[in-house]
Amino acid sequence: MRKGDILVIAAILLLTGAIAMFFFSSEKGGSATVSIDGKQVQTIDLSGEAKNYTFLDGDIVLRVENGKIRFLEAHCPDLVCVHTGWLSIPGRVAACVPNRVIVQVEGKLDDEVDVVLY
């Protein structure tokens, strides 16, 4: 092996590491706000331990785990909110429309373009 070969291999390894860090290190939201009837009722820290939060006398159950939040249970006919799944990216929202509950992940939004349409 020559010096040039070693430099090329080192450059490829550095580039591969940088690409892996970019794709696998997504920033998690730090907190989530819960609003009922358009009024913010609670801010939940997503970095804490795994925990369930109940609202509306147990009709809504939210689950926080590993920096993410989701609707775990809801007493509504279609359960769209439950099927939305985990939220962790700042700006993401899930809503239970029949119960008028909205959950939004707070945090720094990326300036990165999500989709471009022509």
N, C-alpha and C positions, 0 to 999 in steps of 0.2 A: 504494500500500500504506500502511496505517495502522500505528500503533504496536502495536495489538492483534493485527493479522495477523502481524507479526514475532514477537511474544511467543508466539503459538500455534505458529508454525512452529519456533521455537527449542525450545519444550517438546516437540514431537513428535520433533525430532531427538535431543534428550537422552534421551528415553524409548526411542527405537529403539536408540541406542547402549548404554544400560544393559541392555536385553533381549539384544542381541547378545553383550555381554560375559558375561552370565549363562550363555547357552547354549553359547558356544564356548570358555569358559575352564574346562574341567573339570580338577580337580587330579589330577595323576598321582601314583602311588605312588612312594616314594623307593627302596624295596628290595623284594626278594622272598625268601622263605625256601623252601628245598628240604628236604623231609623224606623219608627212606627208612626203611621199617619203623618209622615213628613217632618216629624220632630225627632232629633237625635236623642236616643235614650241611653246609649252606652258606647264607650270606646273600649275595645278589647285588645289587649296586648297579645300579639301572635307569637312572641318569642318565649312565652312562659311554658309551663308544663301542660300536658294534654288535659283538657277539661271540657265539660259540657256546660252550656249556658241555656237557660230556659226563659222564654218570654210568653206573654199572653196566657198566664196561668197554665203553662205546660203545652199549649198548642204548638209552639215553635221551639225546637231544640237545635242549637248550633253546636258544632264540635270544632274545637281548636286543637291542632296537633302538628308538630314539626314545622311551625311557621306558616300554616295554612288554616283556612276556615271553610266550613261547609254547612248547609242545612242538613241536619241528621234526620229530623222528623218534622212533619208539618201536617196539621189537620186541615187539608184542603183537597178538593176532588181530583186534580190532575197531577199533583206532586212534581211539577216542572222544577220548582226550586230545589227539591231533593236530588233530582236527576242532573242538575247543573254540575254537581261535583265540587272538587276542591278549588278554592281561590287563593292565590298567593302573590300574583303580580299586581303591583300598585295600579289603581284605576279600574280593576275588574269589579263587576257588580253582579249580585244575584238577588232576585226578588221573589217574594211570595205575594202575588197580587191579591188573592182573596183575603189574606190577613193584613195586607198593607205594610209588609215588613221588607226593608231593603238593607242589604249588607254590602258595604263597599270597602275594599282594601285600600288603605292609605299608604303613602310613601312617595318617594321620588319617582316621577315618571321618566321613562327613557325618551330621549329625543330621536330615537331610531324610528325609521319609517316602517310601519307594519305591512302595508299593502299599497301597491300603486296600480291604478286602473287607467286604461286609456280609452 
